[in-house]
Amino acid sequence: MKVTRIDHVHQLTFYAPILPINVQLIERELGLILIDTALERNAEAILAYIEAQERPLLAILLTHAHGDHVGGVDAILKAHPHAELYVSRRDARLLEGDKTTDPDERPLKLKGSLPTIHSLPDKLLDPGERLFGLKVYPAAGHTPGSIAYFDEKERNLFAGDAFQTRGGVAVAGDVRPLFPLPGVATWDKRAAVEHAEKLIDLAPRHTFVGHGQPVAGTHRLYLALKRAKRKQARLFSR
């Protein structure tokens, strides 16, 4: 496990550098907030790191329902039964095994690992809500209910798989040959581009992603957005 620290954020990376999976721990006055939980087999290392901080785990905030982000939920909550679990209202259905699409969504096949979990969310999140100093933003595309969390004070964006940086900075759905998994597992590439643009407009100081190193500033994100838009323009003009 590799640890990267920026501001009050500890990023824990598993399987670096070939197949990196990240979670982030955010320091708050009363304890720690965990963004995503990696795979089930990573829970033990996450728990050991939390214990070493000698601070309570207050909550788990999920960015989306793929298995490499929710796999450790049950084990971590078993060890920290007072921590609260948060997930988007839309992706909570995926965690229950409901893989149907809504009438206002493109009827595309859901992709990637979508396991069910035993833990029940304490709260279902909608865009615009605020919790633990973070604001919830829609980031649909990788999954129907993907969300991102933005720390308005420190201007840190926790984007889940709305972007990747391993294999090159890319918007969800833009398959990069050196690390194609996030792109291949994206449900709606058009929605991913639409929401990525809005996330970049927040002008984050640092963007933390599910796979790869954090990105400083927005220049590389804008270049990734332009690349994704060009690819989509060619695709949909055929």
C-alpha positions in Angstrom: 0.0 0.0 0.0 1.3 3.4 -1.0 0.3 6.6 1.0 0.2 10.1 -0.6 -0.6 13.1 1.7 -1.9 16.4 0.4 -3.4 19.0 2.8 -5.7 17.0 5.1 -6.1 14.1 2.7 -4.4 10.7 3.0 -4.6 8.8 -0.3 -4.1 5.0 0.1 -3.2 3.2 -3.1 -3.3 -0.5 -3.7 -1.6 -2.4 -6.5 0.5 0.6 -7.6 1.7 1.4 -10.1 0.2 -1.2 -12.5 -3.4 -1.5 -11.4 -3.8 1.3 -8.8 -7.0 1.5 -6.8 -7.3 4.5 -4.5 -9.3 5.5 -1.4 -9.0 8.8 0.4 -9.1 9.5 4.1 -10.0 13.1 5.0 -9.0 14.6 8.4 -11.8 16.4 10.2 -11.8 17.9 13.7 -13.9 15.0 15.1 -12.4 12.2 13.1 -11.9 10.7 9.7 -14.0 10.5 6.5 -13.3 7.6 4.1 -14.0 8.1 0.4 -14.6 4.7 -1.2 -13.3 1.4 0.2 -11.4 -0.4 -2.6 -11.7 -4.2 -2.9 -12.8 -6.5 -0.1 -9.3 -7.8 0.3 -8.0 -4.3 0.9 -10.2 -3.7 4.0 -7.6 -5.1 6.4 -5.0 -2.6 5.3 -7.4 0.3 5.4 -8.5 -0.6 8.9 -4.9 -0.9 10.1 -4.1 2.6 8.6 -7.2 4.1 10.3 -6.2 2.5 13.6 -2.7 4.0 13.3 -4.2 7.5 13.1 -5.8 7.0 16.5 -8.9 8.9 15.4 -12.4 7.5 14.9 -13.9 6.8 11.5 -17.0 9.0 11.2 -18.3 8.0 7.8 -17.8 6.2 4.5 -18.8 8.2 1.4 -19.1 6.2 -1.8 -18.6 7.8 -5.2 -20.3 5.0 -7.1 -21.3 1.3 -6.8 -18.5 -0.6 -8.6 -16.8 -3.4 -6.8 -13.4 -1.8 -6.5 -15.0 1.1 -4.7 -17.5 -0.7 -2.4 -15.8 -4.0 -1.8 -14.5 -3.1 1.7 -17.7 -1.5 3.0 -19.0 -4.4 5.1 -15.7 -5.3 6.7 -14.9 -1.7 7.6 -18.3 -1.0 9.0 -18.1 -4.2 11.0 -15.0 -2.8 12.7 -16.5 0.7 13.0 -20.2 0.2 13.7 -20.8 3.8 14.6 -19.5 5.1 11.2 -22.2 6.1 8.8 -22.5 5.0 5.2 -23.5 7.5 2.4 -24.1 6.8 -1.3 -26.1 8.5 -4.0 -29.8 7.7 -4.1 -29.4 6.4 -7.7 -26.5 4.0 -7.1 -28.0 2.7 -3.9 -30.3 0.7 -6.2 -27.3 -0.9 -7.8 -26.0 -2.0 -4.4 -29.4 -3.7 -4.0 -29.0 -5.6 -7.3 -31.4 -3.4 -9.3 -29.7 -2.8 -12.7 -32.7 -1.3 -14.6 -32.3 2.2 -16.2 -34.7 5.1 -15.6 -36.9 6.6 -18.4 -34.7 9.8 -18.4 -31.5 7.7 -18.8 -30.1 6.3 -22.0 -31.0 2.6 -22.2 -27.4 1.4 -22.2 -26.0 -1.7 -20.6 -24.4 -1.2 -17.2 -20.8 -2.2 -17.1 -18.2 -3.3 -14.5 -18.5 -5.2 -11.3 -21.7 -4.3 -9.4 -21.8 -6.4 -6.3 -24.5 -6.2 -3.6 -23.4 -5.4 -0.1 -25.0 -6.3 3.3 -24.6 -2.8 4.9 -27.5 -0.4 4.6 -26.8 3.2 3.8 -27.5 5.7 6.6 -28.4 8.4 4.1 -29.0 8.5 0.4 -27.4 11.6 -1.2 -28.7 13.9 -3.8 -26.7 16.5 -5.7 -26.4 19.8 -3.8 -26.3 18.3 -0.3 -23.5 19.2 2.1 -21.9 16.9 4.7 -18.6 17.0 6.6 -17.5 20.2 4.8 -18.1 18.6 1.4 -20.7 19.4 -1.3 -22.2 16.6 -3.4 -22.0 17.1 -7.2 -23.5 14.8 -9.9 -21.0 12.8 -11.9 -23.2 10.4 -13.8 -21.7 8.5 -16.7 -19.3 5.9 -15.2 -22.4 4.7 -13.5 -25.9 6.2 -13.5 -25.5 7.5 -9.9 -21.9 8.5 -9.8 -21.2 11.5 -7.6 -18.2 13.6 -6.6 -17.5 15.4 -3.4 -16.0 19.0 -3.4 -14.3 20.5 -0.4 -15.2 24.2 -0.9 -12.7 25.4 1.7 -9.6 23.6 0.5 -10.9 23.2 -3.1 -10.2 19.5 -3.2 -12.3 17.4 -5.6 -12.9 13.7 -4.9 -14.1 12.6 -8.3 -14.1 8.8 -8.1 -14.0 7.5 -11.6 -15.3 10.6 -13.3 -11.6 11.0 -14.2 -8.6 8.7 -14.2 -4.9 9.6 -14.2 -3.3 6.2 -14.5 -2.4 5.6 -18.2 -2.9 9.3 -18.8 -5.5 11.8 -17.6 -8.8 10.9 -19.1 -12.6 11.5 -18.7 -14.6 8.4 -17.8 -15.3 6.4 -21.0 -12.2 7.6 -22.8 -10.3 4.3 -23.0 -6.6 4.6 -22.4 -4.5 1.6 -23.7 -2.1 1.7 -20.7 -5.0 1.4 -18.3 -8.3 0.7 -20.1 -10.4 -0.6 -17.2 -12.2 2.6 -16.1 -13.0 3.5 -19.7 -14.3 0.0 -20.6 -16.4 -0.1 -17.4 -18.2 3.3 -18.2 -21.9 3.1 -18.8 -22.7 6.4 -20.7 -19.8 8.2 -22.2 -21.8 11.2 -23.3 -23.1 11.8 -19.7 -19.6 11.3 -18.4 -18.3 14.2 -20.6 -21.2 16.4 -19.7 -20.6 16.0 -16.0 -16.8 16.1 -16.3 -17.0 19.6 -17.8 -19.1 20.8 -14.9 -16.7 19.4 -12.4 -13.7 21.1 -14.0 -15.6 24.4 -13.8 -15.4 24.1 -10.0 -11.7 25.0 -10.5 -10.4 22.4 -8.0 -6.9 22.9 -6.6 -6.4 19.1 -6.4 -8.5 16.4 -8.0 -8.4 13.0 -6.3 -9.4 10.0 -8.5 -10.1 6.3 -8.1 -7.1 5.3 -10.3 -3.9 7.2 -10.5 -2.2 10.1 -8.8 -4.0 13.3 -7.8 -4.0 16.1 -10.4 -3.0 19.7 -9.4 -5.0 22.4 -11.1 -7.3 22.0 -14.1 -5.0 22.3 -17.2 -4.6 18.5 -17.6 -8.3 18.0 -16.9 -9.2 20.4 -19.7 -6.9 18.7 -22.1 -8.6 15.4 -21.2 -12.0 16.9 -21.7 -11.1 18.2 -25.2 -9.7 14.8 -26.1 -13.0 13.1 -25.0 -15.1 15.6 -26.9 -13.2 15.2 -30.1 -13.5 11.4 -29.9 -17.3 11.7 -29.2 -17.7 14.1 -32.1 -16.1 11.6 -34.5 -18.2 8.8 -33.1 -21.6 10.5 -33.2 -21.0 12.1 -36.6 -20.8 8.7 -38.4 
